[in-house]
Structure formats: structure tokens, C-alpha cells
Amino acid sequence: MKWEKRGLIYCPDGSSSWAKHTALQPTPILLDADTIRVYLGFRDEQGAGRVGYVDVSAHDPRIVKGVSESPCLDVGAAHNTFDCDGVIPCAIVKRGNELYLYYAGYNTGGKVRFTVFGGLAISQDGGETFQRYSKVPVADRTDDELLFRVIHSILPEQGKWKAWYGGGSEFQTGAHKSLPVYNIRSMVSEDGIVFPSKGTVVVDNEGEEHRVGRPYVIKLNDEYLMFFGSGSEKIPYQLTYASSMDGQTWTRRDDLVGLERSESGWDSEMTAYPAVIQAGNKTYMFYNGNDYGKTGFGFAELMER
């Protein structure tokens, strides 16, 4: 692939109490022929994430058309719920007149650094606000995924809902902090709401990696393309991708993604949390840079494949 970086789009300026810093995990949807809405996790002073959005031009995403003034989805209301310590967008799908937002809910009150499970929230006002489908996750804890189970991509196909998600059950001891261990898995739902208790590992960690995550899957000319991040303790998140003809058997193509870290600037240390969208005859990748989105989010345009 040949991507051309187009630069930084947006980073919070610190003036908002609920969106003090960070624009984490861009999750785009085409509102109309002219506008892409990118949902993001904005963090407050304490680091708790809330879902907001940045509207950009579909013709040139460097043009910001609007920013949400209040959260579209707030943290869980009750103490010790699965999402009481932060919510981050992961995937969004149109379903009739509604928008289904699959999100990550964080809880930091246990004996490990955090747990994160997948929730579902639904919008009936065009994506301005979302209401939780339930107070518990739709991708909940299982025997195989004790600490992490979060849906990052979901595609309705042939009457089924194909989902790709991050799952794991442990932290490993690192030099400076405990490190979450998870990989990429797949599962199929009948309705996009009820999911099986067991998935299948489709992209595993390799070498010194302790995590591969945020699988963002698109289908292009009958081929599935998965964009994701891989990271080890020595090497921060970097972008890579895999391809598949059936969505189940994947081939990693780390050397062909064509989007490296910059020599300097906002994405010189890390590239993470990719999301790819087609708008007209253009294909964009939105992604985060240094320090897990603290430097904001930017994009690249696909020039050749």
C-alpha cells in the first residue's frame, strides 16, 4: 500500500473540563456526501474518557466543520459498573434510522490496572446523543476473556453480524508497569446484540509482542482488510494490517502497510488505533500518534494499492 500522510486534524486545547486532553481511537462514519463524523474518546483531568465527535469534510478531512460541545456518551452512572471509569468509541454501524455505537468501558477499581469490556449504545437523533442498550456489556467477561473483551469492527453480512474484537485474560510484569496481554479474535452474532461466549483467535501475538489490537476491518473487492496496532514493551504501538478472503483466516502483512512513524512531530513515536473509511473515490485512514492520542488524531490518504 502507498499512503500519503495529510497531517494532524485535531487535538483538544485544554479549555473543556470533560475534553481536557486526548482524542483517542477515531471511529468514523459518513454522515452524508460532504461530511465524515469521527467519534473519539476525550479525557478529563483525571483521565476518564467520554465519547465526543469531530466533523470533518469528506473531501478534505483537514477541514474541521464542527466539534461536539458535550459528551455523546458519558461514563457509567453507577459506581463499579463496567464503564464507570471511562468510555471510548470502537465501531459504529447504521441500522435503519438508528446508529449502533460499540464502545469500550473501563473499570480501574480492581486488583489489576484496569478491565475493559464492550458496551452498546444506540442513537435515534442522528448521532448527537447515545443511550446505553444495557448497563452491562454486550461483550462481557468469559472463561477465555477474563479482563478484556471489546468489539472493534462489526459487519452485517448475509443476515449475520461478523465481529472482530480484542480479548485476553492477563497482565504480564513489565519493567515499569504491568502490561495487558490480548490478541485479535472473531465471532458471529445473529442480531448484533447477543454474542457467543467463545470466539476464535485470528491474529495472535508474535515475537516480543504482548498485544495486537483495535482490529478495524473493511471489505474491498471481495477481500477483507484488517488494520490494527501491534506493540511490545520495547516498541510502542505501530500500524500494520492483515488480509483475508473469508474474514476468518488472516495473513499478516506487516511490511506492506506503507505508513511508518514520522521522523518528528505528533506521530514520531507511535502510530495507533487505525480506522479506514471510503468517501466517494477516496480512502482515508484516521489514526492516533504519540502517547495514545494525547497529541490528537490525524489521517492519511490511500494513493495506491
C-alpha positions in Angstrom: 0.0 0.0 0.0 1.0 3.6 -0.5 -0.5 6.0 2.0 0.2 9.7 1.9 0.1 11.4 5.3 -2.0 14.5 5.4 -1.2 15.6 8.9 -2.8 16.3 12.3 -6.6 17.1 12.3 -7.5 18.0 15.9 -6.2 17.9 19.4 -8.1 19.3 22.5 -6.8 22.6 23.6 -7.4 22.1 27.3 -10.3 24.5 27.6 -13.0 21.9 28.2 -13.4 20.2 31.5 -14.7 16.9 30.1 -12.5 17.0 27.0 -9.3 18.3 28.6 -6.8 16.3 26.5 -6.5 13.3 24.2 -8.6 12.4 21.1 -8.4 8.7 21.3 -9.4 5.9 18.9 -11.0 7.7 15.9 -14.2 6.0 14.8 -15.6 7.5 11.6 -18.9 7.3 9.8 -20.0 9.0 6.6 -23.0 11.3 7.6 -23.5 12.4 4.0 -21.6 13.0 0.8 -19.8 16.0 2.3 -19.3 15.1 6.0 -17.4 12.5 8.0 -18.2 12.4 11.7 -15.3 11.0 13.7 -16.2 9.8 17.2 -13.4 10.0 19.7 -12.6 9.4 23.4 -11.8 12.7 25.0 -10.3 12.5 28.5 -10.8 14.8 31.6 -8.2 15.9 34.1 -8.4 12.5 35.9 -8.0 10.6 32.6 -11.6 9.3 32.3 -12.8 9.1 28.7 -16.1 10.3 27.3 -17.3 10.0 23.7 -17.5 13.1 21.6 -17.0 13.9 17.9 -15.2 16.0 15.3 -17.0 16.6 12.0 -14.6 16.9 9.0 -15.0 17.5 5.3 -15.3 14.3 3.3 -13.4 15.9 0.5 -10.5 17.1 2.7 -10.6 16.0 6.4 -8.1 18.7 7.3 -11.2 21.0 7.3 -12.9 20.8 10.7 -16.6 21.6 10.4 -17.6 21.2 14.0 -16.8 19.7 17.4 -19.3 18.3 19.9 -19.9 20.7 22.8 -21.0 18.0 25.3 -20.5 14.2 25.5 -22.4 12.0 23.2 -21.9 9.2 25.8 -20.8 9.8 29.3 -19.2 7.4 31.8 -21.3 4.8 33.6 -23.5 6.4 36.3 -23.2 3.8 39.0 -20.1 3.0 41.0 -18.2 -0.1 39.9 -20.1 -0.7 36.7 -18.0 -2.0 33.8 -17.7 1.5 32.3 -17.7 3.8 35.4 -14.1 4.9 34.8 -14.3 5.8 31.1 -15.8 5.1 27.7 -14.1 5.1 24.3 -15.7 4.6 20.8 -14.7 1.5 18.9 -17.2 0.8 16.0 -20.3 2.4 14.6 -22.9 1.0 12.3 -26.0 2.4 10.7 -29.1 0.2 11.3 -32.3 1.6 9.8 -32.8 5.1 11.3 -30.5 4.3 14.3 -26.8 4.3 14.9 -25.2 1.5 16.9 -22.1 2.5 18.7 -19.9 -0.3 20.1 -17.7 1.1 22.8 -15.0 0.1 25.3 -16.0 0.6 29.0 -13.1 0.9 31.6 -13.1 0.0 35.2 -10.0 0.7 37.3 -11.2 -0.4 40.7 -10.0 -4.0 40.8 -6.7 -5.7 41.6 -5.4 -5.2 38.1 -4.6 -1.9 36.3 -8.0 -2.0 34.5 -10.6 -4.2 32.9 -12.3 -3.3 29.6 -15.4 -4.8 28.1 -17.6 -3.9 25.2 -20.8 -2.0 25.5 -23.5 -1.0 23.0 -25.2 2.4 22.9 -27.9 3.5 20.3 -28.6 6.9 18.8 -32.0 7.9 17.5 -31.1 11.6 16.8 -28.5 11.2 14.0 -25.6 10.6 16.3 -25.8 13.6 18.6 -26.5 11.5 21.7 -26.4 7.8 22.5 -28.3 5.8 25.1 -27.0 2.6 26.6 -28.6 -0.6 25.3 -28.0 -2.0 28.8 -25.9 -1.3 31.9 -23.9 -4.5 31.4 -21.6 -5.3 28.4 -22.8 -7.0 25.3 -19.3 -8.4 25.1 -19.0 -9.5 28.7 -16.4 -11.5 30.6 -16.0 -15.1 29.7 -13.8 -18.0 30.8 -11.4 -17.2 27.8 -11.6 -13.4 28.3 -11.4 -12.6 31.9 -10.1 -9.0 31.7 -10.5 -7.7 28.1 -13.3 -8.3 25.5 -14.0 -5.4 23.2 -15.6 -5.3 19.7 -13.8 -3.0 17.3 -15.3 -4.0 14.0 -18.7 -5.4 13.0 -20.0 -6.0 9.5 -23.6 -7.1 8.8 -23.4 -9.8 6.0 -25.9 -12.4 4.8 -28.2 -11.9 7.7 -25.4 -12.3 10.3 -23.2 -9.8 12.1 -19.5 -10.6 11.9 -17.4 -9.1 14.7 -13.7 -8.8 15.3 -12.6 -8.0 18.8 -9.7 -7.8 21.3 -9.7 -10.4 24.0 -7.4 -11.5 26.8 -7.1 -12.6 30.5 -3.9 -11.4 31.9 -1.3 -8.7 32.6 2.4 -9.6 32.4 5.1 -7.9 34.5 6.9 -5.2 32.7 10.0 -3.1 33.6 7.9 -0.1 34.7 4.3 -1.3 34.8 2.1 -4.3 34.2 1.4 -4.9 30.5 -2.0 -6.0 29.2 -1.9 -9.2 27.1 -4.5 -9.6 24.4 -4.9 -10.7 20.8 -7.5 -10.4 17.9 -10.5 -12.7 17.8 -13.6 -13.1 15.8 -17.2 -14.2 16.4 -20.6 -14.1 14.7 -23.9 -12.8 16.1 -27.4 -13.3 14.8 -28.5 -9.8 15.7 -25.5 -7.6 16.6 -26.6 -7.6 20.2 -26.3 -11.1 21.6 -22.8 -12.6 21.1 -21.5 -16.1 21.7 -19.4 -16.8 24.8 -16.5 -18.1 22.8 -14.6 -16.6 19.8 -11.7 -17.7 17.6 -8.2 -16.3 17.7 -7.5 -14.9 14.2 -4.4 -12.8 14.7 -2.0 -13.7 17.6 1.0 -12.0 19.1 4.3 -12.7 17.5 7.8 -12.4 18.9 8.0 -10.0 21.8 4.5 -8.5 21.2 2.2 -8.6 24.2 -0.7 -7.1 22.3 -2.2 -6.8 18.9 -5.4 -4.8 19.0 -8.0 -2.4 17.6 -8.8 -4.5 14.6 -10.6 -2.3 12.0 -11.9 -4.4 9.2 -13.2 -3.2 5.8 -14.2 -5.2 2.8 -12.7 -4.1 -0.6 -13.4 -6.0 -3.8 -14.4 -9.2 -2.0 -11.3 -9.1 0.2 -11.3 -8.4 3.9 -8.6 -6.0 5.1 -7.8 -5.6 8.8 -5.9 -2.6 10.0 -4.6 -2.9 13.6 -1.8 -2.0 16.0 0.9 -4.2 17.4 3.1 -3.4 20.4 5.8 -4.7 22.7 7.4 -3.2 25.8 10.4 -2.1 23.6 8.4 -0.9 20.6 5.3 1.3 21.1 2.2 0.7 19.1 2.8 0.7 15.3 0.3 0.2 12.5 0.1 -3.0 10.5 -2.5 -4.9 8.6 -3.7 -8.4 7.5 -5.8 -9.7 4.6 -8.3 -12.5 4.3 -10.7 -13.8 1.7 -13.2 -15.2 4.2 -12.8 -13.0 7.3 -11.6 -15.9 9.3 -8.2 -17.0 8.0 -5.8 -14.0 8.0 -2.3 -13.3 6.7 -0.3 -10.6 8.4 1.4 -8.2 6.0 3.4 -6.1 8.5 5.9 -4.9 5.9 3.3 -3.8 3.3 1.1 -1.4 5.3 3.1 1.6 3.9 2.6 4.0 6.8 5.5 4.5 9.1 6.2 6.8 12.1 7.3 10.3 11.1 10.8 11.5 11.8 9.5 14.2 14.1 6.2 15.7 15.2 2.9 14.4 16.6 3.2 10.8 15.3 7.0 10.3 15.5 6.9 7.9 18.5 3.7 6.0 18.0 1.1 5.2 15.4 -2.0 3.6 16.8 -5.8 2.9 16.7 -6.4 3.0 12.9 -9.8 3.3 11.2 -10.3 3.2 7.5 -13.2 4.7 5.6 -14.2 5.3 2.0 -15.7 8.6 1.0 -16.6 8.9 -2.7 -13.5 7.8 -4.6 -11.1 8.4 -1.7 -10.0 6.1 1.1 -8.8 7.6 4.4 -7.1 6.2 7.4 -7.6 8.1 10.7 -5.2 7.2 13.5 -3.6 8.4 16.7 0.0 9.4 17.2 2.2 9.8 20.3 1.2 8.9 23.8 -2.1 7.2 23.0 -3.8 10.1 21.4 -2.5 12.9 23.7 -1.2 14.6 20.5 -4.6 14.3 18.8 -5.6 12.4 15.7 -4.7 12.8 12.0 -5.1 11.0 8.8 -3.5 9.6 5.7 -5.0 9.1 2.2 -4.6 5.9 0.2 -2.8 6.6 -3.1 -2.0 3.2 -4.4 -2.7 -0.5 -3.6 
